[in-house]
Amino acid sequence: MKVRKWVVWLSITLACVAGATGWVVVQNDFALREVQVTIPGPKQPLKAVLALPAQGEGPRGLVVFAHGDGVADASRDGFYRPIWEAFARAGYASLSWNKPGVGGAPGNWLHQSMSDRSAEVGAALDWAKRQPGIDGNRLGVWGISQGGWVLPKVAGDRTDLRFMILVGAAVNWLRQGEYNLRAQLQDQGAPAGKLAAELRRRAAQIRLLEDGVGYDDYLASGLDHPPMDRDRWRFVLANFRADVTDQLPKVRTPTLLVLGDRDRNVDVKETAAAYRAGMPQDLLTVENLRDSSHNAVKYELDHPDSVWGLITSVAAPRSLYVPGYLDSLTEYVRKHG
């Protein structure tokens, strides 16, 4: 009798494991066909992924991606696949690449300016227009966070884009950094004295940047604990004056601006105001996502120490995103593509 109960218990356990495994497999099965491609870049080749709709025939429209800050491979560790699938539902392929120096790609992304990154996107669009499977009359761009300093220049310089989609885009590098610092300290419940000290440290760091000091002098200042590494200091030194304000009046591309109401990285009120003031209003759509993080992800899941966030990213990656976000991407592209 005891053996029979044990067999029943084991059978149930194995069935649950098999069911869970099957669920994970289904949730990570995207209606996409991914092709590895190499794109001639302005400084070095770009190691890219072209994500095509799994069904139907070409030529396809194309959405070219611009990453945010940090190390990023073409799919951003799989984070982009639900977005690629949303564009595929509208009949569009997606194109994204490893940042230089990531995943075997040549170069070093920390040696790039925002203008360098804009040039990469331009090169990718030019390459795409020469591909027989891509419809060069249906091109768009999608960017997140730091991509907001990359794509408006592209859209301002070109006349062949059907749309631009920006998620959590910042306006001014220095103001964005201060906003993020204040938000982090507020979330930590830091006392007022801590905030004042951090703002003084930040002001001293900005003075070093404005003076264009080298890495050794930055280290000698002892301002940061731990300090940035040499490449990161070079990156910040090259980009800390980034500001999209002057680019916005040049944009003549329909633009969807997606902003999360719980963004701790970017002051979304400033972003919305800048785009409304700088762009023709008939070209701009602002979508405010409720309970959304910087990444259009459910706020409660978008924390480094969130166990549920980690589980969701593995078991049901589409469910990371705020309800309606992926559908809105599909609808916007169908409307403008």
C-alpha positions, 0 to 999 in steps of 0.5 A: 500500500505504501509503495502504491501511494509513493508511485501515485505521488511520484506520478503526480510530481512528474506530471506537474513538472512535465506540465510546467516544462511544457508551459515554459516551452510554449511561452518561449515559442515566438512566431519568428524566424531569426537570421544572423546577418552582418551589416557594414557599419560606419566603423566596424561590421555589426553582428545582427539578428534579423527577426522575420515573421514566421508566416507569410511571404516578403518583402517585409517592412522593417523596424530597426532597434536602438538599445539603451545603456549597458551591455546588450546583445541583439535580443537584449537577453531575450527581452526584445523577442515579445516586441519583435513578435508584436511587430511581426503581427503587423507584417514587419521584421525587426533588426537589432545587433550586438553592441560593439564588443558584445558577443563577439562583435568587433569594437567597444560600445563604450568608445561610442558617442550618441552620434556614432550610434545614430550613424550605425542606425543609418547604416543599418537602414541603408543596408536594409533598403538593398535587401530583396526581402525588405520593403524599403518603403516601409521602414521604422525605428524603435528605441528605448532609454538612451535610444532617445538620444540616438533616434531623433537625429536619425529621424531628423536627417531622413525622409524615408521613415514611416514611424519612430517609437521611443520608450522611456526616452530622456531629454537631457543627460545631466538632468536625467542623471540627477532625477535618477539619483534623487529617485533612487535615494527616495526609494531607499528612504535616505535622509536629507543629509545623504541627498545633499552630500550626493548632490555635492558629489555629483556637482563636483563630478560634473565640474570634472567632466566640463573641464575634460579631465583624464581618467587618472585625474578623475580617479585621484579626485576620489569622488566615486566609490567605487569609481567608474572604470576607464572606458566608462569615464570615456563614455560619459565624457563623450556623451554627458552633454547629450540633449535631444531638444534641438533635434525635435523640431527637425523630426517629421516622422510620426512618433509614438512616445511610450512613458511609464508612470513609475519610471525611476530612470527618466522624468517622464513629465519632462520628456512629454513636455519637451516632445509636445513643445518641440514636435508638430502635434499631429505627428506625436502620440504620447502613451502613458502606461500605468504601473509601468517601469522605465522598460514598459515592464510591470513595475513590481517585476522590474527590480534586480532582486525580484524573484517573480520578475526572474521567474516571469522572464524565464517562464512567461516573458510576454507577461513581463510587459504592462498589459496593452503595451505589445498590442499597442505596438502592433496597432501603431505599426499597422496604422503607420506602416 
